[in-house]
Amino acid sequence: MYDVLAIDGGKGRSCYGLMKNVDVTLGIRDGMETVIRPKFFRHTAEDLDAILKAVAKYPKEEVAVVMESTGIYHLPLARSFRARGFTVIVVNPLITGRDQPTLRKTKYDEGDVAKIANSYFKGNCNIQYIRTKEEEDAAELSREIEHSKGVLAAYKNELRQLLYKTAPAYEIVYGKSSLFEKATLALIQKCPHADRIASVSEEEALDAMCGAGLPRYRESYREGFRRLRKENASRLFSLDSDSPAVEGIEHLIDSILALKAEIREREEDLVNREKDRNEFRALESFRGIGGVLAAHISAEAGDLSRFSKPQKLISYAGLDPSKEQSGKSLDTNGAVTKRGNRHLRKWLYVAVMSILMHPKADDREFTDYYQMKRGDKRKGGQSHHHFYAMTACCNKLIRKFYFRYLDLAKEKR
């Protein structure tokens, strides 16, 4: 067992202390020997060097740096200590909180340092799997794409709200999906206001749509524009044609088009990074899971060989059920823990939705399983809520994904 350099992390400022194990049965204070009393330090190279000098007489091979996960704030410290040859263990705060020896609610950094060290000495902190640089880069790229899609959704919602004020006929004619096609966006840029829709010539509008879309659909565009002009004639609007919002629509469309192109380029990059991995190939074998979705899941899951069984991958995704006990009652399963990788959990949910939306007569395994979970008990179903059924399908997908990965890994050998 290592000596512990325990760190209670914060934003730009943390507290550290060095502890040795004496006898954990005596409790937090008496069961450990405090070699270096808790001290505060800033997240700077100067303060890090001071810590390294303070622990220099203790071999790196015998010291574990243990810290709680604090979102993004612990990451620079973890990276810096790993780069200097230390074993770094990042602990879920729920684990160290569970080891608190008192019911009284207390919070002070010096005491938290001892609490973190004590949790390690009790054997509750394991050395984690460290992703390779390639795996880390793929996961970060996946999350950047996810963030960009959130921004794109906000842009689209803002555009819809502005169009409701200037030209509400657009959403009525083109709907929420066709509204953001390139040809439609080109028409909106040409005619961002109801007055402009009424005054522009039909051929001029069609030229704009064909320039951004596909010229062979010119007659289809013509039919849509005529319906737009007819609907526009009877619709009320709230902003005049000289409103700053009209100019804002044009800039917003430029942002939407640029962001869509950027997302498409990054998704191609992510697929190219992941396409040779067995995890990616196993996911693509499912009907309804395309290359981009498979790349997101494989990037977040990482190397599946580190999981000895699919249940551990389920726990990593935070889809394992919590346990509930009360008095003499039997153990029951509660809601999912959600303690794992929330990004992986999200993409698995999207994958199940996609599978359920693409059923085939000869491949209805997931569809039938979902309907069985949701079905009426009087007709042989289980009458569960939609989210319960979706979670069950996600777990089923993980198990099948895991074993398909193992089959591919055996073939590769």
N, C-alpha and C positions, 0 to 999 in steps of 0.2 A: 504493500500500500504506500502511496506517495505521501510526502508532506504536501500541505495545501497552501497555495497563494490564492486566498479567496478575495474576490472583487465584487463589491456591490456597485453596479454600474449606473450611470446617469448620463445626461446629455452634456458632454464636454467636461464633466467632473465626476470622479468616482472615489470610492473608499477601498483600501486594500489592507490586508493583514496576512501574516504567515503563521500557520498553526501546525503543531505536531499532534498526532494521536496518542493519548495516554490510556484512557479507559472510557469507552462510550457509555458504559452502564452508569457512570457517575453524573451524566447530564452534560449540557452544553459547556458550562464554565469549568467544571472540575474534570471533565473527561478529555480536555485538550490542553496542551501547553501552548501558550501564546508566545511565539518567538519574536515576532514583530507586531507591536500593538497597532490597531487600526489607524490609518492615516489617510487624509484626503490628498488627491492629486488631480491635476488637469490632464486632459488628453493631448499632451504635447510631447514632442521628442525629448525635450529637456527633462520633464518629470518622469517619462518612461525610463530614461537612462539612470535617473536617481533610484528608481525601483530595482533596476537590474544590478546596480552597485550594492544595494542593500541586501540582495539575496545571492550575491556572487559566490559566497563561500559554500553555498548549498548546490550540489551537482544538479544540472538541468534534468538529468535522467531520473532524479528522485523527487522532483517537484512538479505537481500538477496545478495548472492555473484553472480555477473553477469560478465561473461567473453565471449569473442568471441571464436568460434571454430577455432583452429589453427592446424588442422591435429591431430598429436599425442602430441604436446607440452603442450596443456592445460590439458591433462588427469590427470597427477599427482596432479595438483592443485585442480581440480574438486573432485578427490577422497579424498584428504586430508581434504578439507573443509566439504565434506559430512560426513566423518567419525567423525568430531567434532561437528556435529549437525546443521550445517548451511543449509539453502535452497540454492541450487546452480542452476543457470540458465545459460545454454550455448547457445549463440546466433549465428545465421548464420551471418557472416560479411556482407553479402549482405543487411541485414536488417538495421544494424547500418550505413552502407554506404548510404542507401537510406534516412536516417534521417539527413544527413549532410546539414546544413542550408546555405551553400555557394557553388557557382559554382567553386570557386577557389580551385585547387587541393593542399591540405596541408596534411602533415603527420608528427606528432610529438606525442610521447607517452603520455605526460601529457594531451594534448588536446583530445587524443583518449579515455582516461579514462572518461573525462566529456561527450564525445560523447556516450559512452556505457551507462552511467548512464541516460543520457537524453532519449535515446531510450527506456529504461525501463519505465521511468516516463510517456512517451507518450503512454504506453500500448502496445508496439510492441514486448515485450519479455514475453513469457508465460512459466510457469513451465512445464518442459518436463516429459514425462513418463520415469521412471528409471527402467531399466531391472533388473530382479532378477539375482542372481549369476549364477543360472543354465542357464538362457537365455544368459547371457553374455559369459559364458564358451562355450556354443554351437556355438555362433556367432564367437568367436575367433578361435575355432577349425575349423569351416568352412573356415575361411579366411586363416588359416595355410595350409589347404589342397589345397585351390586355389593357394596359393603362390608356394607350392611344385609342383603342376601341371605345373606351369609356368617354374620352374627350370627343370622339366623333359622334357618339350618341347624343352628347350635350349640344353639339353644333347643330345636329339635325333637328333636335327638339326646338332649339332657338329659331331656326329657319321656319319651321312650321308655325310657330307663334307669330313671327313677323308677317308671314304670308296671310295669316288669318286677319291681320289688320289692313294689309294692302291689297290682297287679291285672294280671297277665300275660295274662289272657284278652283284653284289648282288642286287642293287636297280632295275636293269632291270628285274631280274628273280622274285624277291620276292615282289617288289612294296613297297610303303610307309607304308602300314599297316602290311603286313606279315613280313616285315623286323625286327619288334620289338617283334615278338613272341619269347617265351623262346627257342624253338628249333632252330630257326634261329640265335638268339644271341649266343647260344652255339656253332653253326657251325662257326660263325664269330670269336669267341674267339679261336677256334681250327685252323681256317685258316684266319687270319686277312689280308693276302696279296695274290695277284694273284698267286705268285710263289708257295705258300703253297697249294692253291686250286688245282694246277696242280700236285703237288707231293704227296699229302695225299691219302691214299687208300680209296676206296669207303666205305668199311665196318667200317673203323675207323671213318670216318665222320658221318656215320649213327648212330654209337654207341653214339657219342657225342650228336646228336640231340635227340635220343630216351631217353637218360639219363635225359635230361632237359624237353623233351616234353612227348608225349604219344607213347609207344612202338607199339600200334596197327596201328599207322600211318607210320610204317617203310617203306612200299612200296611207299606211297605218298612222304615221305622224299627222297626216292631213286630217284624217277622221277624228283623231284625238283633239287637234287644235280647234276644229269646228265645234266639237262638243264643249270645249273650254270657252270659246267665244259666246256660245249660246247661254251657258251657265253663268258666265261673267256678267251678262247683260242684266240679270235679275238679282245679283248678289250685292248686299250692302258691305261697305268697308269703312274703316275708322280713320285712316290717315290719308292726307293729300299726297299728290304725286311729288311735291317738292320737300317732303319730310326727310330728315336725315336717315330714317330707317330704310328708305328705298335704296340709298347708296350703301347702307350697311348690309343689305341683302346681297349685293354684288360681291362685296368683300368676304362675306360669310361663305358664299358658294366657292370662291377661290380657295378658302381655307379647307372646306370639305373635300374638294377635289385633290388638293395637295396632300391632305392627311390620308385619304384613301389610297393614293399612289404610294405613299410612304409605308403604309401598313402592308400593302400587297408585296412590296419589295422586301420588307422584313420577314414576311411569312415565307417567301421563297428561300430566303437565307436560312430560316429556321428548319425548313424541310430538308435543305441540302446538308445541314449539320446532322440531322437525325436519321436520314433515310437508310443508312447502312447499319443501324443498330437493330439487334433482334427485338428490342422492345417496340420499336416503330413498326417493324414488319408484322409482329404479332397483332398489334392494334389495327393495322390496315386490313387484316384478314376478316374483320367484323363488317358485316353489311351495314352501311350507314355512317361508318367512320372513314373520312377522307384523309388525305395526306396532311393537311394543315392541323386538323384536330388531333390526329395521331402524333404529330410532332409536339404539340403542346403537352399532351399527356406524358409522352416518353421523356420530355425535357424535365418536367416536374417530378416524375417518378424516379429518375436517375437509374443507376445500375440495380436491376432486380436481383442480381446474384447475392446481394447482401441480406435478402430476406429469406429465412429458412422455410417459411410457409406463407400462404396467401393471407392468413389472419394478421400477420405482422404488417403487410402492405395495407390492409384495411385500417389498422390502427394508425399507420403513418398518415393516411388520408383523413383521419379523424372521424371515420364512419363506424367505429365500433360502439356498441351500446354501453351506456353507463349502468352501473349496478345500484339497485336501491334495496335497502334493508330497513325494517322497522319492527322492533320488538320480536314477537313470535312469528311474524309473517315470513313466508318463503322469499328467497331471493327473486327479484324481478328485474327485467331489463327496462331501463329508462330511455331517455332520448340519447341520440348519438353524442359522443363526447366533444366533437369539434376541436380537439386539441392538436390535430395534425396539420398537414399542409393544406391550407384553405384554397390555394390556387389549384392544386391537384383535385381537390374535392369539387370545385366548380367545373373543371373540364370533364370530369367523370360524369357529372350530372348532365352536361351538355351532350356528351357522347350517348348517354342512355336516351335522352330526348330524341336525338338524331336516329338512333336505332329503332325506336318506337314509331317514328314518322316514316320509316322505309321498310315496312313489313313485306314479306313475300310469302306466297302460299306454302312454299317448301322450307321456309325458315322463319317460324313464328315463335321461337323459343322464348325470347324476351317479352314479346307481346302477350303471349299466353300467360307467362309468369306474372306480368303486371296486372292483367285482367283477373287472375286468380286472387291476387292480393286485394284488389279493389272490389271484387264481385260480392254479391249478396250472399250472406251465410245460408239462406234458405235454398240457394241454388248451387251450393258447394263452394262458394267463395269465402273470403275471410273478412270482408267489410272494413278494410283498413283505409286510413286517410291517404290521399294522393302522395304526400311527402314520405309517408312510411313506405308505400309501395315503390317510390322512386329510390329510396335508400336501399331497399332490398335488392332492386335491380342493379344499383351501383355495386353492391357487394358481390352480386352474381357475376357482373362484368369483370371485377377485379380477379375473382377466382379463375375464370376462364382465360383471362388475359395472362395471368401468372403461369398457368399450365401450358398455354400455347407458347409462351416465351421459353419455358423449359424444353419443350419439344424442338424448337428452333436451335436452342443452345446445344442440344445433343447432336443434332444434324451437323452443326458447324464443326464439332469436334471430329 
